[in-house]
Amino acid sequence: MGMGQKSPGAVETYASRAEIEAAIEGLSAADTERLKRTADLRAAGLKGLGLGVCGDDLLQRAMELALKGNRHWPKGVRFVTYLLQLVRNVAGHLARDAKSRLGVPVQEQAEVEVVMSGDPDCLVPAAIPDPERLAAARETTGRIKKKFAKDETVSLIIEGWETEMTGPDIKRELELSQNDYETAVTRLRRGARSLEE
């Protein structure tokens, strides 16, 4: 099947409210666990900004957005992937608001540089990158995330880094041993390098 010409306003590609409700009901235990862990990790990252939200709050808001239809669920995307993205969006908005209230410059972070930098516990955002570098970093991050979509630990570590959590925070939050953490980071680095070759 080739890429069909869809008319821009083709409605059938988005799920209806009923389908979204069914998809929420139908989330597997593993998907629910993954959503909860990601939301908890994002909430832990927000605590550093003085925000008292818990993972359940973020998940609740993501589900509300999904049901209201403000953020359409494209049917080609797995529902859990779509919800994870909403959780990230909600957390991202809260973080930006908090930073602007605190007067912290909102720095576009080239997350990939973190993956590449030597010490996993030292999170050094690059100097504010130029738009080209940022776009390249985003694209690489996207490819890395795809590559590790089935690797739960690596995916969650990337989540943690994106919320500017340190290695020790991530280990505590995910209940990982130092060894598990280092092994996952090594897998992540190897995977990232293999994408560059």
C-alpha positions in Angstrom: 0.0 0.0 0.0 1.5 3.4 -1.0 1.1 6.6 1.0 -2.5 7.4 0.0 -3.4 11.1 -0.6 -5.5 11.9 2.5 -7.5 15.1 2.3 -6.2 17.5 5.0 -9.4 17.3 7.1 -9.8 13.5 6.9 -11.6 12.8 10.2 -11.5 9.0 10.1 -7.8 9.0 11.0 -8.6 10.2 14.5 -10.3 8.2 17.2 -13.7 9.1 18.5 -14.4 9.7 22.2 -16.0 6.3 22.5 -12.9 4.7 21.0 -10.7 6.6 23.5 -12.8 5.5 26.4 -12.5 1.9 25.2 -8.8 2.3 24.8 -8.4 3.7 28.3 -10.5 0.7 29.7 -8.4 -1.7 27.5 -4.9 -0.6 28.7 -3.0 -3.7 29.7 -1.4 -4.0 33.1 2.1 -3.5 31.6 1.0 -0.3 29.7 -0.7 1.1 32.9 2.5 0.3 34.8 4.6 2.1 32.2 2.3 5.1 32.2 2.5 5.3 35.9 6.2 5.0 36.1 6.7 7.7 33.4 4.2 10.0 35.1 5.9 9.5 38.5 9.3 10.2 37.0 8.1 13.4 35.3 6.4 14.4 38.6 9.6 13.8 40.4 11.4 16.1 37.9 8.8 18.8 38.6 9.4 18.6 42.4 12.7 20.3 41.8 10.8 23.3 40.5 8.7 23.4 43.6 5.7 21.9 42.0 3.7 19.5 44.2 2.2 17.3 41.5 2.2 13.6 41.6 2.3 11.2 38.8 -1.4 10.4 39.1 -2.2 14.1 38.6 -0.2 14.1 35.4 -1.8 10.9 34.1 -5.3 12.2 35.1 -4.7 15.4 33.1 -3.4 13.5 30.1 -6.5 11.3 30.1 -8.7 14.4 30.4 -7.0 16.0 27.4 -7.4 12.8 25.4 -11.1 12.5 26.2 -11.8 16.2 25.6 -10.3 15.7 22.2 -8.0 18.8 22.5 -5.3 16.4 21.5 -6.5 14.0 18.9 -5.3 10.4 19.0 -4.1 9.5 15.5 -5.2 5.9 15.0 -1.8 4.9 13.5 -0.2 5.5 16.9 -0.4 3.0 19.7 -2.7 4.4 22.4 -0.1 4.0 25.2 2.4 5.9 23.1 -0.1 8.7 22.5 -0.8 8.9 26.3 2.9 8.9 27.2 3.3 11.8 24.9 0.4 13.7 26.5 1.9 13.0 30.0 5.2 14.5 28.7 3.3 17.5 27.2 1.4 18.2 30.4 4.7 18.0 32.5 6.5 20.2 29.9 3.9 22.9 30.2 4.0 22.8 33.9 7.8 23.0 33.9 7.8 25.9 31.5 5.2 27.8 33.6 7.1 27.2 36.8 10.4 28.3 35.2 8.9 31.5 33.9 7.4 32.2 37.4 10.8 31.5 39.0 12.5 33.6 36.3 14.6 30.7 35.2 15.6 31.0 31.6 13.8 28.2 29.7 16.7 26.6 28.0 16.1 24.5 25.0 18.1 21.4 25.9 19.9 19.3 23.3 19.1 16.1 25.2 21.3 14.0 23.0 24.5 15.7 24.2 23.6 14.3 27.6 23.5 10.8 26.2 26.9 11.3 24.7 28.6 13.0 27.5 30.8 10.8 29.6 29.5 10.7 33.1 25.9 9.6 33.4 25.5 11.4 36.7 26.7 14.7 35.4 24.0 16.3 33.4 25.5 19.2 31.5 23.2 20.8 29.1 25.2 22.2 26.1 25.4 25.9 25.9 22.1 27.1 24.4 22.4 25.4 21.0 21.7 27.1 17.7 18.4 26.0 16.0 20.2 23.7 13.6 21.9 21.8 16.4 18.8 21.7 18.4 16.8 20.3 15.4 19.5 17.7 14.8 19.5 16.8 18.5 15.8 16.4 18.5 15.8 14.2 15.5 18.6 12.0 17.0 16.7 11.8 20.3 13.6 10.7 18.4 15.6 8.0 16.7 17.2 6.8 20.0 13.8 6.7 21.6 12.4 4.6 18.7 15.4 2.2 18.9 14.8 1.7 22.7 11.0 1.8 22.6 10.9 -1.8 23.9 13.7 -1.3 26.5 11.7 -0.2 29.5 14.7 0.8 31.6 16.5 2.8 28.9 13.2 4.6 27.9 12.6 5.6 31.5 16.2 6.8 32.0 15.8 9.0 28.9 12.6 10.3 30.5 14.4 11.2 33.6 17.2 13.0 31.8 14.7 15.0 29.9 13.2 16.2 33.1 16.8 17.2 34.2 16.9 14.6 36.9 20.4 13.4 38.0 21.5 9.8 37.9 21.0 9.3 41.7 17.5 10.7 41.4 16.6 8.4 38.6 18.1 5.4 40.3 16.1 6.1 43.5 12.9 6.8 41.5 13.1 3.7 39.4 14.6 1.6 42.2 17.6 0.6 40.1 20.9 -0.7 41.5 24.0 1.2 40.4 24.9 -1.8 38.2 21.4 -1.9 36.5 21.7 1.8 35.9 25.2 1.7 34.4 24.3 -1.3 32.3 21.3 0.5 30.9 23.3 3.7 30.2 25.9 1.6 28.4 23.2 0.0 26.2 21.9 3.5 25.5 25.3 4.8 24.5 26.0 1.8 22.3 22.6 2.2 20.6 23.2 5.9 20.2 26.6 5.4 18.7 25.3 2.7 16.3 22.7 5.2 15.0 25.6 7.6 14.2 27.5 5.1 12.1 
